[in-house]
Amino acid sequence: MIRTILLIAFCFIALPAKVSALELTERLIFEKNSLYQYISVIDDIAKKERYVRNQKREYAQGGIYVNAPDKLLFEFTQMGFISLAFMDREPKDVLFVGLGAGAMPKYLNNHYPEVNIDIAEIDPDMLAVARKYFYFNENDKMKVTVEDGRIFVKRARKKYDWIVLDAYQNDYIPFHLTTLEFLKEVKSRLKDDGVVVANITSPYRNKFFDSMVMTYKKAFPQLYIFKGKKSANFIFVATASSKIKDKNSIEVRAKKIQSVPKFDIDLEEFAARYEPSEVYEWDGAKILTDDFAPVNLYQHQKSGAQ
């Protein structure tokens, strides 16, 4: 099974692409082709921001304000925290699948220091970059395991209140982390009232978007979707419970969380973007499974359009 997972992952790695030029205010401070991806760290001197970017340098996988590294720079990292409003209590055990620059787990650790945070990151070079350039540091409550996220989930013996799926290789999610089989494994690692949140790119950049919506709906009792305004990202919030969370209850809970000292994310504004998944459903979308590789899906979509 593990061999199959790794084969699927490697088959979906993108081919090298021409690297675009830096902006006039940007400075490259690190780059490397790791075993899994191209990694670059770039400073924007004018904006006083630092990014980790993919091989095309078009999309940032994470970043910080150089003078305020504990704040969340990007909208998609901020939006992910709206999923906390789907819980009636504070989380105790949290899992991040994917580290990136480490901004989200670091922010959670700063604001909820008693939470136990596990992080699964497949790429040791990404962990080294997060430590050296993005001020990410493990501690007694926040630990990283260098391992494929799916293998970590499969081997995990504990259950979590909150699971964050934010694993990217360059500008796509590895296919084996999108399938129904994987999402069912994730659901099995949730506590009874646990919540999963996933960072998903828009249909403009992600031709599997419709299939991702339908796959999440099949794996979880309830799915809610939040759309970015500044970015091309969507946030999927899936729950282990079949109880429906209406917009009013999410807004009330978001307002309460907002009262946490120094919690500087506008969760109330994000709560107003609440949309039931039905808005994005398409019955013709193919469910993603381990036996249905991206090339099969692409062929399916082409034949369906004819």
TATA-V528768 format. One record per residue. N is the residue number from 1. PSI is psi in degrees with one decimal (NA if undefined). NEAR is the number of other ideal C-beta (glycine too) atoms within 10 Angstrom. Layout:
{{N,PSI,NEAR} {N,PSI,NEAR}}
This chain:
{{1,-44.6,10} {2,-42.0,11} {3,-40.8,7} {4,-43.2,11} {5,-45.8,20} {6,-36.1,15} {7,-42.5,11} {8,-43.4,19} {9,-47.1,19} {10,-31.9,12} {11,-18.8,13} {12,3.6,18} {13,133.2,14} {14,152.6,14} {15,155.2,5} {16,141.4,9} {17,160.2,14} {18,131.6,6} {19,127.6,16} {20,158.5,11} {21,154.4,7} {22,154.5,15} {23,161.9,13} {24,-30.3,7} {25,1.4,11} {26,149.0,18} {27,125.9,12} {28,122.9,13} {29,-11.0,12} {30,143.3,14} {31,149.6,14} {32,142.6,13} {33,103.2,11} {34,-177.8,15} {35,-26.2,10} {36,-22.4,18} {37,166.8,20} {38,133.5,19} {39,129.4,21} {40,145.6,21} {41,126.3,22} {42,133.6,21} {43,131.4,19} {44,105.7,16} {45,-37.5,12} {46,-44.0,10} {47,-13.8,15} {48,49.1,12} {49,153.2,19} {50,135.5,23} {51,151.4,23} {52,124.7,23} {53,164.2,25} {54,-171.9,21} {55,-26.4,21} {56,-12.0,15} {57,23.7,20} {58,-32.6,13} {59,134.3,16} {60,136.4,21} {61,-7.8,22} {62,171.9,28} {63,172.3,24} {64,159.9,25} {65,125.7,14} {66,-37.9,15} {67,-5.2,8} {68,66.2,11} {69,-14.2,17} {70,-8.3,15} {71,156.4,15} {72,121.8,22} {73,-44.9,20} {74,147.1,24} {75,-40.4,17} {76,-30.5,22} {77,-36.1,22} {78,-46.2,24} {79,-31.8,28} {80,-28.0,29} {81,-9.5,23} {82,-22.6,26} {83,-22.1,25} {84,-26.4,25} {85,-8.5,25} {86,-0.7,24} {87,144.7,19} {88,7.5,9} {89,174.5,8} {90,147.2,13} {91,152.2,21} {92,-36.3,13} {93,125.9,17} {94,142.4,24} {95,129.7,27} {96,124.3,26} {97,102.6,24} {98,131.4,25} {99,-47.2,29} {100,-133.7,26} {101,-7.3,26} {102,15.6,27} {103,-45.9,26} {104,-50.2,27} {105,-35.2,26} {106,-41.9,22} {107,-44.3,20} {108,-43.3,22} {109,-36.1,21} {110,-35.6,12} {111,-22.0,17} {112,71.6,18} {113,-15.1,11} {114,-5.5,9} {115,138.1,18} {116,119.4,17} {117,119.6,24} {118,141.2,19} {119,127.0,25} {120,119.0,22} {121,121.0,23} {122,-27.4,27} {123,108.6,20} {124,-27.6,13} {125,-34.0,16} {126,-39.7,26} {127,-43.9,19} {128,-39.7,14} {129,-43.7,24} {130,-40.3,26} {131,-46.4,15} {132,-38.6,12} {133,-15.6,19} {134,16.1,22} {135,32.9,16} {136,126.9,24} {137,129.1,11} {138,159.5,16} {139,-170.2,9} {140,-25.1,7} {141,-10.3,14} {142,112.1,21} {143,143.8,12} {144,135.0,21} {145,122.9,16} {146,98.5,15} {147,150.9,13} {148,134.4,23} {149,-36.4,26} {150,-40.3,27} {151,-40.3,17} {152,-46.9,19} {153,-43.6,23} {154,-37.0,16} {155,-12.0,11} {156,141.5,18} {157,-10.5,5} {158,166.6,10} {159,155.5,15} {160,150.5,25} {161,-34.5,22} {162,125.3,26} {163,126.3,27} {164,119.4,25} {165,106.6,24} {166,43.3,24} {167,121.3,24} {168,145.9,18} {169,110.7,24} {170,-117.7,18} {171,27.2,19} {172,159.5,17} {173,129.9,21} {174,133.8,23} {175,-36.0,20} {176,-7.9,25} {177,14.3,26} {178,-8.1,24} {179,162.0,22} {180,-40.4,17} {181,-43.4,16} {182,-45.4,25} {183,-32.9,23} {184,-36.5,12} {185,-41.0,15} {186,-46.4,26} {187,-36.8,18} {188,-17.1,12} {189,3.3,20} {190,146.4,21} {191,168.5,17} {192,-34.1,8} {193,26.2,14} {194,165.7,24} {195,141.7,26} {196,138.0,27} {197,136.8,23} {198,138.3,25} {199,114.3,24} {200,131.3,22} {201,159.5,21} {202,163.9,13} {203,-25.7,15} {204,-37.4,8} {205,-13.1,14} {206,98.9,19} {207,-7.1,12} {208,12.1,22} {209,-50.0,18} {210,-40.5,18} {211,-34.9,22} {212,-42.0,23} {213,-50.2,23} {214,-31.7,22} {215,-43.2,23} {216,-39.7,24} {217,-33.5,19} {218,-29.8,14} {219,-30.0,21} {220,151.2,23} {221,-37.4,13} {222,142.7,19} {223,135.8,23} {224,149.2,23} {225,135.8,20} {226,130.5,22} {227,133.5,15} {228,150.5,19} {229,-37.0,9} {230,-19.5,10} {231,175.9,18} {232,25.3,15} {233,148.7,21} {234,150.4,24} {235,120.9,23} {236,129.1,23} {237,116.1,26} {238,141.4,27} {239,149.3,22} {240,-27.0,23} {241,148.2,17} {242,-5.2,8} {243,129.8,11} {244,131.2,11} {245,115.1,20} {246,166.5,10} {247,-39.4,14} {248,-44.5,10} {249,-34.6,16} {250,-40.9,23} {251,-39.5,17} {252,-45.4,13} {253,-39.0,19} {254,-39.7,23} {255,-37.8,13} {256,-43.4,11} {257,-34.9,19} {258,-22.4,16} {259,-7.3,7} {260,131.4,14} {261,131.2,5} {262,13.6,8} {263,96.8,16} {264,17.2,13} {265,139.7,23} {266,76.3,14} {267,-31.1,23} {268,-38.9,16} {269,-40.0,14} {270,-37.7,24} {271,-31.7,22} {272,-14.1,13} {273,4.8,17} {274,128.5,20} {275,128.2,13} {276,150.2,15} {277,-19.9,18} {278,-26.7,10} {279,-28.7,9} {280,7.0,20} {281,143.5,13} {282,111.8,10} {283,-21.2,6} {284,-5.9,11} {285,138.5,21} {286,132.9,16} {287,133.5,16} {288,127.0,26} {289,165.4,16} {290,-29.3,16} {291,4.2,9} {292,86.9,16} {293,164.0,17} {294,-38.0,17} {295,-34.7,10} {296,-40.3,13} {297,-41.8,19} {298,-43.2,12} {299,-37.9,11} {300,-43.2,15} {301,-39.3,16} {302,-43.4,9} {303,-32.6,8} {304,-24.8,10} {305,-12.8,7} {306,NA,4}}
